[in-house]
Amino acid sequence: GGGLGSLTAVRGYLRISYTSLENINGLSNLEFIGGLIINSNDDLLNIDGLEGIVSIGGYVQISSNPLLANLNGLANLETIGMYMLIVRNDSLVNLSGLESITDITEYL
């Protein structure tokens, strides 16, 4: 089977929570998701597997990922339909990777 690597869209929310994953590289073909929740992943180092995503229909929440060092995986993200919340990621020192965002409907 193609596994998750063949996914190009998730109409609902993509939630990655309470995992022991170090990366999410298997999601690299995703282009659109309905929303994104990445929280409480103690071993997650990066979100580089999301580099194909250009648009997120709902909100983005990235929280409580203590080893997440950057947001470079969102470098191609241009639009967010609702809001973006980034909190309690202790290793995150800047927001580089978000430079392509041109439209957030609600708030950052």
N, C-alpha and C positions, 0 to 999 in steps of 0.2 A: 504494500500500500504506500501511498504518497505521504502519509503522516501529516503533521501540521505544516510542513514545509510547502505544501501545495495550496494552502489557504491564501486567498487574495483579499477577502473581506469578511468581517464579522459584523453583522447588522446590529447586534446587541453590544453589551459591554464586554470588553476583554478584561478579566480580573486575574491578576497573578498575586496571590496572597498566601502567606504562611508556608512558603516553599523553602527547600534547601538548594534551589537553583543558583548557580553562579552566573549564568547568562541565559538569554532567551533567543539565541541565534537561530533556532528552528522556526522562527516567525518571520523570516526576512522577506517573504513574498507578499506580506500584508500591505495593502495600499489604503484601505479604508476600514475604520472601526467605529462602532456606534458610541463608544466611550472607553476610557482607560482607567483602571484602578490597579496600581502597583503598591502594595503595602505589606509591611511586616515580613520582609524576606531578609533574614539575617545574613545570608551568604551572597546576595546578589551584588555583583561588582559593576555591571554595566547593563544598559538596555539597547545595545547596538543592534539587536535583532529587529528593532522597529524602524530601521532607516528607510524602509519603503513607504511608510505611512505619510500621506500628504494631507489627509483630512480626518478629523475626529468629530463625529456628529454631536456628541453630548459633552460631558465634562471629563477633565483629566485630574486624577488625584494620585500623587506620588508621595507616599509618606512612610516613615519608620523603616527605612532600608539603610541600616547603619554603615554598610560598606559601599554603597552606591557613590561612585566618585565623579560621575559626569552625566550629562543628559544628551550626549552626542548622538545617541540613537534616534533622537527626534529632530535631527538636523534638516530633514526635508518636510517637516510638518509646517503647513501654511495656515490652516484654519481650524478653529475649535468652536463648536456650536454653542457651548455654554461657558464654563469657566475653567480655570486652571488653579489647582491648589498643590503647592509643594512645601511640605513641612517635615521636620524631624528626620532628615537624612544627614546624619552627623558628618559624613565624609564629603558631602557636596559643598564645594567652596565657591562655586559661581554658577551662573545660568547659561554658560556657553552651550551651544547646541540648539538654542531656541531662536536663533537669529532669523530664521525663515518665516516665523509666524507673522502674518500680516493682519489677521482678524480673529479676535476673541469676542464673542457676542456679549458676554456678561462681564466677568472681571478676572484679573490676574492676581 
